[in-house]
Amino acid sequence: MTAEEQTETTATEEVKPTLSQAARREKLSELAQAIGATASVEGDKVIVESGEMVALYYYIQPDGTIQMIRWMTANNPNGHPRWREAAEVIVQPGESIHTSALGGGFLIEVERFAPSIDAAVDLGKDAAFAERVQQLAAEFPEAVALLEPEDVPDYLLPQENPAES
């Protein structure tokens, strides 16, 4: 690439504005006010306490977009070393499931983005957003159960304490 081509490429790239930390905090405060009494600013996020099983956190990205994460934990007594394969079958972009090969609890996160405070408030109220998290909570144990059984590798098992033996 010649110097001229490099200059053209650089000139055509879109430069996104970056909000300062203070500007992001101010936007978080505006967002919390728009949401109402159930919202509180804690550190770098707005937490919405609605009494639902599915939590809702809002974050302001450096470019000013608003990231929303709906999340919940659930239990699945049956673990599997290939749990990630089960999760990949059911999750869509912006969704994730985290757990252990040993089973027990698991965490589901569904992420969405909004360009403005009004859009973020509307999306936060959208029942389908929370319902998707609950749907994944129901589907994940079923997806794990469909995997062929296999032993958990020794390196994933809890270490025995020799003092207790």
C-alpha positions in Angstrom: 0.0 0.0 0.0 1.4 3.4 -1.0 1.5 6.4 1.4 -1.3 8.0 -0.7 -3.5 4.9 -0.4 -2.9 4.8 3.3 -3.9 8.4 3.6 -7.1 7.8 1.6 -8.0 4.8 3.8 -7.4 6.7 7.0 -9.5 9.7 5.8 -12.5 7.5 4.9 -12.5 5.6 8.2 -15.3 6.8 10.5 -14.0 8.2 13.8 -16.5 7.6 16.6 -16.6 10.1 19.4 -15.5 8.9 22.7 -17.4 10.0 25.8 -15.3 10.9 28.9 -16.0 8.9 32.1 -17.7 12.0 33.5 -20.0 12.3 30.4 -20.9 8.6 30.8 -21.7 9.0 34.5 -23.9 12.0 33.6 -25.7 9.9 30.9 -26.1 7.1 33.5 -27.8 9.6 35.8 -30.1 10.7 33.0 -30.9 7.1 32.2 -31.7 6.3 35.9 -34.1 9.3 36.0 -35.8 8.3 32.8 -36.3 4.7 34.2 -37.7 5.9 37.5 -37.7 4.8 41.1 -36.6 1.3 40.4 -33.3 2.4 39.0 -30.1 3.2 40.8 -26.6 4.2 39.6 -24.0 1.9 41.1 -20.4 2.5 39.9 -20.4 2.2 36.1 -23.9 0.9 35.7 -27.6 1.5 36.3 -29.3 -1.4 38.1 -33.0 -1.8 37.8 -34.6 -3.4 40.9 -38.0 -4.6 39.7 -38.5 -7.7 41.8 -38.3 -10.0 38.7 -36.2 -13.2 38.5 -34.3 -11.6 35.6 -31.9 -8.7 36.6 -31.3 -5.7 34.3 -28.1 -3.7 34.1 -27.4 -0.8 31.8 -23.9 0.4 30.8 -22.9 3.4 28.8 -20.3 2.5 26.1 -17.5 4.9 25.2 -19.2 5.8 22.0 -22.4 6.7 23.8 -24.5 3.6 23.0 -26.3 2.0 25.8 -25.6 -1.7 26.6 -28.3 -3.6 28.4 -27.7 -7.0 30.0 -30.5 -9.1 31.3 -29.2 -11.9 33.4 -30.2 -14.6 35.9 -28.8 -17.7 37.5 -30.5 -21.1 37.6 -29.6 -24.6 38.6 -28.8 -27.7 36.6 -27.7 -30.7 38.8 -26.3 -32.4 35.7 -23.0 -31.1 34.5 -21.1 -32.2 31.4 -17.6 -31.6 30.1 -18.9 -30.4 26.8 -21.5 -28.0 28.2 -20.3 -25.3 25.8 -21.6 -27.4 22.9 -25.0 -27.5 24.4 -25.0 -23.8 25.0 -23.8 -23.1 21.4 -26.9 -24.9 20.0 -29.4 -22.6 21.8 -27.7 -19.2 22.1 -27.9 -16.4 19.5 -25.5 -13.5 19.0 -25.4 -11.4 22.2 -26.4 -14.3 24.4 -24.2 -16.4 26.6 -24.3 -19.2 29.2 -21.6 -19.8 31.8 -21.4 -22.9 34.0 -19.1 -25.7 35.1 -18.6 -29.2 33.8 -19.6 -30.4 37.3 -23.1 -28.9 37.1 -24.8 -26.9 39.7 -25.7 -23.3 39.0 -25.4 -21.5 35.6 -25.5 -17.9 34.5 -27.4 -16.7 31.5 -26.8 -13.2 30.0 -28.7 -11.6 27.1 -27.2 -8.4 25.8 -28.8 -5.7 23.7 -27.8 -2.2 22.6 -29.8 1.0 22.2 -28.7 4.2 20.6 -30.5 6.5 23.0 -31.9 6.8 26.5 -35.5 6.6 25.2 -34.8 3.5 23.2 -33.0 1.9 26.1 -35.9 2.5 28.5 -38.4 1.1 26.0 -36.2 -2.0 25.4 -35.8 -2.5 29.1 -39.6 -2.6 29.4 -39.9 -5.1 26.6 -41.2 -8.4 28.1 -39.6 -10.4 25.3 -36.1 -9.3 26.5 -36.6 -10.9 29.9 -38.6 -13.9 28.5 -35.6 -14.8 26.3 -33.4 -15.2 29.4 -36.1 -17.4 31.0 -36.4 -19.4 27.8 -32.6 -20.1 27.8 -32.8 -21.1 31.5 -35.4 -23.8 30.5 -33.6 -24.9 27.3 -30.1 -25.2 28.7 -30.6 -28.2 31.0 -32.5 -30.0 28.2 -29.6 -29.3 25.8 -27.1 -30.7 28.3 -29.2 -33.8 28.8 -29.1 -34.5 25.0 -25.3 -34.8 25.1 -23.8 -38.3 25.2 -22.8 -39.0 28.9 -19.1 -38.9 29.6 -16.9 -38.8 32.7 -15.7 -35.5 33.9 -11.9 -35.3 33.5 -9.9 -35.6 36.7 -8.4 -32.2 36.3 -11.9 -30.6 36.6 -12.8 -32.5 39.8 -12.4 -30.8 43.1 -9.0 -31.6 44.8 -9.3 -33.8 47.9 -7.8 -32.2 51.0 -5.2 -34.7 52.4 -5.8 -33.4 55.9 -9.4 -34.5 55.8 -8.5 -38.1 54.7 
